[in-house]
Amino acid sequence: MSRISVSLSDLRRAVQQCEQLRQRLQQQEQHMRSIYARLQDWRGESALELSRKMEAFVQGASARMQELESHKAELERYIRKMEEADREERRKRQAQ
């Protein structure tokens, strides 16, 4: 049976990347909201279509940010578990 080996630094890097992605999505969402606010004066079918697309983007971005937060929290919990396992292993070795 093979083992999967992941270092704490890899996990911390993944947490950092999740945060960077979340920040970029948040910036894009804010930009889209500012454009959307300026479109409120527009009228007609094209304005409605563009508004629907922008709303869908904002909703999708919000959902993705929540997913990234969830993944980041899972990674952070796993890091804490690994750190605790390392501490426990050191205690056992010191006790011998």
C-alpha positions in Angstrom: 0.0 0.0 0.0 1.4 3.4 -0.8 1.2 6.4 1.5 0.5 10.0 0.6 3.0 12.3 2.0 2.1 16.0 2.5 4.3 18.4 4.4 3.0 21.1 6.7 4.6 23.7 4.4 2.6 22.3 1.5 -0.6 22.6 3.5 0.2 26.2 4.6 0.9 27.1 1.0 -2.5 25.7 0.0 -4.2 27.8 2.7 -2.4 30.9 1.5 -3.4 30.1 -2.1 -7.0 29.7 -1.0 -6.9 33.1 0.7 -5.3 34.7 -2.4 -8.0 33.2 -4.7 -10.8 34.4 -2.3 -9.3 37.9 -2.2 -9.2 38.0 -6.0 -12.8 36.8 -6.3 -13.8 39.4 -3.7 -12.1 42.1 -5.7 -13.8 41.0 -8.9 -17.1 40.8 -7.1 -16.7 44.3 -5.8 -15.7 45.6 -9.3 -18.8 43.9 -10.8 -21.0 45.4 -8.1 -19.7 48.9 -8.8 -20.4 48.4 -12.6 -23.8 47.0 -11.8 -24.6 50.1 -9.6 -23.8 52.3 -12.6 -26.1 50.3 -14.8 -29.2 51.1 -12.7 -30.0 54.0 -15.0 -30.0 51.8 -18.1 -33.3 50.7 -19.5 -34.4 48.1 -22.0 -33.9 44.5 -22.8 -30.1 44.6 -23.1 -29.9 46.3 -19.7 -32.0 43.6 -18.2 -29.9 40.8 -19.8 -26.7 42.4 -18.6 -28.1 42.8 -15.1 -29.1 39.2 -15.0 -25.6 38.1 -16.1 -24.0 40.3 -13.5 -26.2 39.1 -10.7 -25.4 35.5 -11.7 -21.7 36.3 -11.6 -21.9 38.0 -8.2 -23.9 35.0 -6.8 -21.4 32.6 -8.3 -18.5 34.5 -6.9 -20.1 34.6 -3.5 -20.6 30.8 -3.6 -17.0 30.2 -4.7 -15.7 32.4 -1.9 -17.7 30.4 0.6 -16.3 27.2 -0.9 -12.8 28.5 -0.6 -13.3 29.6 3.0 -14.6 26.0 3.7 -11.6 24.4 2.0 -9.3 26.8 3.9 -10.9 25.9 7.2 -10.5 22.2 6.4 -6.9 22.6 5.6 -6.3 24.6 8.8 -8.0 21.9 10.9 -5.8 19.2 9.2 -2.7 21.3 9.9 -3.6 21.5 13.5 -4.2 17.7 13.6 -0.8 17.1 12.0 0.9 19.5 14.4 -0.7 17.7 17.3 0.3 14.3 16.0 3.9 15.6 15.7 3.9 16.9 19.3 2.5 13.6 20.5 5.2 11.7 18.6 7.9 13.9 20.1 6.5 13.3 23.6 6.5 9.5 23.0 10.1 9.6 21.8 11.2 11.8 24.8 9.4 9.4 27.2 11.4 6.4 25.9 
